[in-house]
């Protein structure tokens, strides 16, 4: 599986926008957990890890931020998430760095696994050399 950007169905009119994610149809993973990050200082960097088996979908619910993904082969992919009607699918074994937060940003993460500290690879050199 490769990273991919997805778009959620949205209905717009003079009252604004309504986006929806039918879990079984619009989210390409089996959802086990949601978490959100907010109150983020502009210069903060989050992430700095890879997941062994879990896939996540990252969504900018408010504001904007950048995501840098590094594959085990060293390939670097950069994304800017700035709309709540889309997300970025981050498969297992991609090193993620999240940065460049605008004031008031809220990042939603949709995960196909529950929190497990053993699921994380936290040393980039180990990740790049042999995947832990």
C-alpha positions, -999 to 999 in steps of 0.1 A, spaced: 0 0 0 12 35 -9 3 68 7 -27 85 -10 -48 116 -7 -85 110 -4 -115 133 -6 -147 130 15 -181 136 -1 -192 172 5 -224 191 0 -221 228 -3 -246 256 -4 -250 292 8 -250 279 44 -216 264 41 -202 229 36 -211 195 50 -186 167 46 -192 131 56 -172 100 59 -192 68 56 -168 46 75 -175 15 54 -173 34 21 -152 65 23 -125 55 48 -102 29 33 -93 12 67 -112 -6 94 -115 21 121 -104 11 156 -94 45 171 -97 82 166 -75 109 182 -70 146 176 -42 170 182 -49 206 189 -34 237 207 -3 231 187 24 257 187 33 269 152 69 257 154 60 223 169 69 191 151 50 160 158 52 124 145 88 114 144 79 77 141 66 49 119 40 22 126 49 -14 120 14 -25 110 -11 3 116 -25 25 88 -38 60 97 -58 87 78 -47 122 88 -72 151 84 -68 188 89 -101 195 106 -91 232 111 -61 251 99 -33 235 80 -1 215 84 25 197 64 33 160 64 66 145 53 66 107 47 98 88 42 97 52 28 122 26 39 140 31 6 145 68 15 119 82 -9 104 114 6 69 125 -1 56 159 10 19 168 15 1 199 27 -32 192 45 -54 223 46 -90 211 41 -114 192 63 -129 174 33 -99 153 26 -72 133 42 -39 115 38 -37 77 41 -5 68 58 3 31 54 25 11 78 63 15 75 63 52 65 83 75 87 60 105 94 69 141 104 42 166 109 51 203 110 43 238 97 11 241 117 -11 272 112 -25 288 144 -57 270 154 -49 238 136 -67 206 146 -54 173 133 -77 143 133 -61 108 130 -82 78 121 -64 46 129 -70 9 122 -54 -1 155 -55 6 191 -26 23 209 3 -1 214 37 13 223 54 -18 207 37 -9 173 59 22 170 94 25 154 109 56 171 145 56 157 147 68 121 181 52 115 168 18 126 137 23 105 158 30 74 183 3 80 163 -28 89 128 -17 100 134 -25 136 
